[in-house]
Amino acid sequence: MKTGIYSIFDFKAQTFAQPMFFINDDVAVRALANAVRDKTSYLNAAPADYEMYKLGEFDDVNGTITPDSNMVARCIDLLPVSEKV
């Protein structure tokens, strides 16, 4: 089975966060949306500063990682319209 490898890019720090693993893009975006909407989350404090990228896929059958580098979601886009600054 292949599992996606995702990371959040911080524009201010110009770095990627520690990778996370999700079954697909939809599940990754759902988890990110929940974090962005959480008022105690650093993602909620400055959502325009962050984007989620898919870095690749891990294949647990043969132990390989296939690289990728696609933007999956912008945090600012996951906030309700009333909360966008």
C-alpha positions as CSV (number, residue, x, y, z in Angstrom):
1,M,0.0,0.0,0.0
2,K,1.2,3.5,-0.8
3,T,1.0,6.3,1.8
4,G,1.6,10.0,1.0
5,I,4.3,11.9,2.7
6,Y,3.3,15.5,3.5
7,S,4.9,18.5,5.1
8,I,3.9,22.1,5.9
9,F,6.1,24.8,4.4
10,D,6.7,28.0,6.4
11,F,7.2,31.0,4.2
12,K,8.7,33.1,7.0
13,A,11.2,30.5,8.1
14,Q,11.7,29.1,4.6
15,T,11.7,25.6,5.9
16,F,9.5,22.5,5.8
17,A,8.1,20.9,9.0
18,Q,8.7,17.3,10.0
19,P,6.9,15.0,7.5
20,M,3.5,13.5,8.2
21,F,1.9,10.4,6.6
22,F,-1.7,10.3,5.2
23,I,-3.5,7.7,3.1
24,N,-4.3,10.3,0.4
25,D,-4.5,14.1,-0.3
26,D,-8.1,14.4,0.9
27,V,-7.3,13.0,4.3
28,A,-4.2,15.2,4.5
29,V,-6.2,18.3,3.6
30,R,-8.9,17.4,6.2
31,A,-6.3,17.1,8.9
32,L,-4.7,20.4,7.9
33,A,-8.1,22.1,7.8
34,N,-8.9,21.0,11.3
35,A,-5.5,22.3,12.5
36,V,-6.0,25.7,10.7
37,R,-9.4,26.2,12.2
38,D,-8.2,25.4,15.7
39,K,-7.8,28.7,17.5
40,T,-4.9,27.4,19.6
41,S,-2.9,26.3,16.5
42,Y,0.1,28.2,15.2
43,L,-1.4,27.6,11.7
44,N,-4.5,29.6,12.8
45,A,-2.4,32.4,14.1
46,A,-0.8,33.1,10.7
47,P,-2.5,31.0,8.0
48,A,-1.1,33.0,5.1
49,D,2.4,31.9,6.0
50,Y,1.9,28.1,5.4
51,E,1.2,25.7,2.6
52,M,1.0,21.9,2.6
53,Y,3.1,19.9,0.1
54,K,3.1,16.3,-0.8
55,L,6.8,15.3,-0.7
56,G,6.3,11.8,-2.1
57,E,4.9,8.3,-1.4
58,F,6.0,5.5,0.8
59,D,5.4,2.0,-0.5
60,D,5.1,-0.4,2.5
61,V,5.3,-3.5,0.3
62,N,8.8,-2.9,-1.1
63,G,10.0,-0.2,1.3
64,T,10.6,2.5,-1.3
65,I,9.9,6.2,-1.4
66,T,9.0,7.9,-4.6
67,P,9.7,11.6,-4.5
68,D,7.2,14.3,-5.4
69,S,6.8,18.0,-4.8
70,N,3.2,19.2,-5.3
71,M,1.4,21.9,-3.3
72,V,-1.7,20.3,-1.9
73,A,-3.3,23.2,0.1
74,R,-2.8,26.8,1.2
75,C,-3.8,27.2,4.9
76,I,-5.4,30.6,4.2
77,D,-7.8,28.9,1.8
78,L,-9.0,26.5,4.5
79,L,-10.4,29.2,6.8
80,P,-14.0,30.3,6.6
81,V,-14.4,33.5,4.5
82,S,-15.3,35.4,7.7
83,E,-12.0,34.6,9.3
84,K,-9.7,35.5,6.4
85,V,-7.5,38.5,7.1
